[in-house]
Amino acid sequence: MLPELICLPPAGAGPGLFRAWRTPAAGRVRLRPLALPGREARFGEPLPESLGALAEQLAGELAPALPPRYALFGYSMGAVLGYELIRRLLARGCPGPEALFLLGSNPPDRMLEGESPIHLLDGPAFRAELGRIGGTPPEILANAEAMALFESILRHDFRLCETHVPRPVGPAPACPAHVLVSAQDHLVSAEGAEGWRAFLAGEVTLHRLEGGHMLSEPAFAALLERVLALWEPARLPA
């Protein structure tokens, strides 16, 4: 059985973000991008009250079929959600991951440190901030009908991040953790990302990338090779 790479997306995104990883991952690891309530196949489901509640929901869904060998990759909001998810899986007696990959994220106690609450911005300011963060195509930002569909989910995700209060639920992950920070990320600095060390019980390594908070499609597609090289699942005992 191939080891799994469980993937959690950033705010507003869904499992489709990881589509570019499927072909290069084939035969090496099994990709398992998680769908979150309110997007893609789960569009009609109610949105969670908090990041902790979402982590608890995902833990309940994953625990019965969690593979013995896996790593977790979380991007921005997905990084903190993944951390909270792992703690809840460990509390249930599930096996821990072999590695954690945390991209574009401050630690859980300061997810959007130094930023005014994005979810409270008025419409024009909110769209301008989305443009600054990147990842949302300009044609979507300029399309009133498209924004009517996605803005509420984006605002909800930012609210989850901006109001999150980490609580001790289960042990801290003890596996190797790789914290990836982009050089031009205006939301996450290398100094801020160092704060992850206080939340993780294993070895923590900081890696620098080129790009902004939301990587370009080619840069994100190429990131899988770096993740697999750091994890090296093929060299681990079966």
matplotlib code that plots the C-alpha trace (Angstrom):
import matplotlib.pyplot as plt

x = [0.0, 1.3, 1.8, -0.7, -0.1, -3.1, -3.5, -5.4, -6.0, -5.8, -8.8, -11.5, -9.9, -10.7, -9.1, -8.9, -5.9, -3.9, -4.9, -1.4, 0.2, -1.7, 0.4, 3.8, 2.6, 1.3, 3.1, 5.0, 2.3, -1.4, -2.7, -5.6, -6.8, -9.5, -12.7, -14.0, -17.6, -18.9, -16.8, -16.6, -18.3, -19.4, -20.7, -24.1, -22.9, -23.1, -20.0, -18.2, -18.5, -14.7, -11.4, -11.5, -14.9, -13.8, -10.8, -13.0, -15.4, -12.5, -10.9, -14.2, -14.3, -10.6, -10.1, -11.9, -9.8, -6.5, -3.6, -0.7, 1.8, 1.0, 2.2, 0.2, 0.6, -1.3, -1.3, -2.0, -5.3, -4.8, -1.5, -3.2, -6.2, -3.9, -2.1, -5.4, -6.6, -3.5, -3.8, -7.4, -6.4, -3.7, -6.2, -8.3, -5.3, -4.7, -1.2, 0.7, 2.1, 5.6, 6.1, 4.3, 4.6, 3.3, 3.3, 2.6, 1.4, 2.1, 1.7, -1.8, -1.8, -1.1, -2.4, -2.8, -0.6, -0.3, -3.2, -6.5, -9.4, -9.9, -13.3, -14.7, -13.5, -16.2, -16.6, -14.1, -11.4, -12.0, -11.5, -8.4, -7.0, -7.7, -5.8, -2.9, -2.8, -3.0, -4.6, -7.9, -8.0, -8.6, -11.6, -13.2, -12.6, -14.2, -17.2, -20.1, -21.9, -18.8, -17.9, -21.5, -20.8, -17.4, -17.1, -19.1, -17.0, -13.8, -15.0, -16.0, -12.5, -10.8, -13.1, -12.1, -8.4, -8.7, -10.8, -8.9, -7.8, -5.6, -6.6, -4.7, -6.5, -4.3, -0.5, 1.6, 2.8, 6.3, 7.2, 9.7, 8.0, 9.0, 7.8, 7.9, 7.9, 7.9, 10.3, 7.7, 4.9, 3.5, 1.4, 4.1, 7.7, 10.5, 10.7, 6.9, 7.0, 9.7, 6.9, 5.8, 8.6, 6.5, 3.7, 5.6, 7.4, 9.6, 12.4, 11.3, 13.1, 12.5, 12.7, 12.6, 10.8, 10.5, 7.1, 4.3, 1.7, 0.0, 2.5, 2.2, 0.7, 4.1, 5.8, 3.1, 3.1, 6.9, 6.7, 5.6, 9.0, 10.6, 8.0, 8.6, 12.4, 12.1, 9.7, 11.4, 8.5, 10.1, 13.1, 11.0, 10.3, 7.1]
y = [0.0, 3.4, 6.0, 8.8, 12.6, 14.2, 17.8, 20.7, 23.8, 27.6, 29.8, 29.6, 26.8, 23.1, 19.8, 20.9, 23.0, 19.8, 18.5, 19.3, 16.9, 13.8, 12.7, 13.2, 11.5, 8.4, 5.2, 7.1, 8.3, 8.4, 11.9, 12.6, 16.2, 16.9, 18.6, 21.1, 21.9, 24.7, 24.1, 21.8, 18.4, 19.7, 23.0, 22.6, 21.5, 23.9, 25.9, 25.1, 27.4, 27.4, 26.0, 23.6, 22.3, 21.8, 19.8, 17.7, 17.0, 16.0, 13.8, 11.9, 11.4, 10.3, 8.2, 5.0, 4.9, 6.5, 4.6, 3.4, 5.6, 9.1, 12.7, 15.9, 19.0, 22.2, 25.5, 28.7, 28.1, 24.4, 24.3, 25.3, 23.2, 20.2, 20.8, 20.9, 17.8, 15.8, 16.6, 15.3, 12.1, 11.5, 12.0, 9.3, 6.9, 7.1, 6.8, 10.1, 11.3, 10.6, 14.3, 17.6, 20.2, 23.7, 26.2, 30.0, 29.9, 31.6, 29.5, 28.8, 31.6, 34.4, 33.3, 36.8, 38.7, 42.4, 42.4, 44.2, 41.7, 40.8, 39.3, 42.6, 44.7, 46.2, 44.8, 46.9, 46.7, 42.9, 42.4, 44.6, 42.5, 39.3, 40.8, 41.6, 38.1, 36.5, 33.2, 34.7, 35.4, 39.1, 38.1, 36.5, 39.6, 41.7, 39.5, 40.4, 37.1, 35.0, 37.0, 36.6, 32.8, 32.8, 35.9, 34.5, 31.4, 33.4, 35.7, 32.8, 31.2, 34.4, 34.7, 31.2, 32.1, 35.5, 34.3, 31.0, 30.3, 27.1, 24.8, 21.7, 18.8, 15.7, 15.6, 17.8, 16.1, 14.6, 13.9, 16.0, 19.3, 21.4, 25.0, 26.6, 30.4, 32.4, 35.3, 37.8, 36.6, 39.8, 37.7, 35.3, 36.2, 33.8, 35.2, 34.7, 31.2, 30.3, 30.4, 27.0, 25.5, 26.1, 24.0, 21.0, 18.2, 17.0, 18.5, 21.7, 22.9, 26.2, 26.3, 29.5, 29.6, 32.3, 33.9, 35.5, 34.1, 32.3, 30.6, 30.7, 27.6, 26.4, 27.0, 25.2, 22.3, 21.9, 22.0, 18.4, 17.1, 19.1, 17.7, 14.1, 14.6, 15.9, 13.1, 10.4, 7.9, 5.4, 5.0, 4.4, 0.8, -0.6]
z = [0.0, -1.0, 1.8, 1.6, 1.4, 3.0, 1.7, 3.1, 1.0, 1.9, 2.6, -0.1, -2.0, -2.4, -3.4, -7.0, -6.1, -5.9, -9.3, -10.7, -8.2, -9.2, -12.2, -10.6, -7.4, -9.3, -8.1, -5.4, -2.9, -2.9, -2.8, -0.5, -0.9, 1.6, 0.6, 3.2, 3.8, 1.6, -1.6, -4.6, -3.8, -0.4, -1.5, 0.1, 3.5, 6.5, 7.3, 10.6, 13.6, 14.2, 13.0, 16.0, 15.1, 11.5, 12.7, 14.9, 12.0, 9.7, 12.4, 12.8, 9.0, 8.7, 11.8, 10.6, 7.4, 8.3, 6.6, 8.7, 6.8, 5.8, 5.8, 5.9, 3.8, 4.8, 2.9, 4.9, 6.7, 5.8, 7.8, 11.1, 10.3, 9.6, 12.9, 14.8, 12.9, 13.8, 17.5, 17.4, 15.5, 18.1, 20.9, 19.3, 19.4, 15.6, 14.2, 13.7, 10.4, 9.3, 8.4, 8.4, 5.7, 6.6, 3.8, 4.1, 7.7, 11.0, 14.1, 15.5, 18.0, 15.5, 12.1, 10.7, 13.1, 12.3, 9.9, 10.3, 10.3, 6.7, 7.1, 8.3, 5.4, 3.1, -0.4, -2.3, 0.4, 0.7, -3.0, -3.0, -0.2, -2.1, -5.0, -2.8, -1.3, -4.8, -5.9, -6.9, -10.7, -11.5, -13.7, -10.7, -8.5, -11.2, -11.7, -9.4, -9.9, -9.2, -6.1, -4.9, -4.8, -3.3, -1.2, 1.7, 1.9, 1.7, 4.4, 6.5, 6.2, 7.1, 10.2, 11.2, 11.0, 12.6, 15.6, 16.2, 19.7, 20.0, 22.8, 24.1, 22.4, 22.2, 22.1, 19.9, 16.7, 17.3, 13.6, 11.6, 10.5, 7.5, 7.6, 4.1, 3.8, 0.6, 0.4, -0.7, 1.5, 3.2, 5.6, 6.9, 7.7, 8.5, 12.0, 12.5, 11.1, 13.6, 16.2, 15.0, 17.1, 20.3, 18.9, 17.6, 19.6, 16.7, 14.7, 12.9, 9.7, 8.1, 4.2, 2.1, -1.3, -3.9, -4.5, -2.6, -0.2, -3.0, -5.3, -9.0, -10.6, -12.0, -8.6, -6.7, -9.2, -8.8, -5.0, -4.8, -5.8, -2.9, -0.5, -1.5, -1.4, 2.2, 3.2, 1.2, 1.6, -0.8, 1.6, 4.6, 5.7, 4.3]

ax = plt.figure().add_subplot(projection="3d")
ax.plot(x, y, z, "-o")
ax.set_aspect("equal")
plt.show()
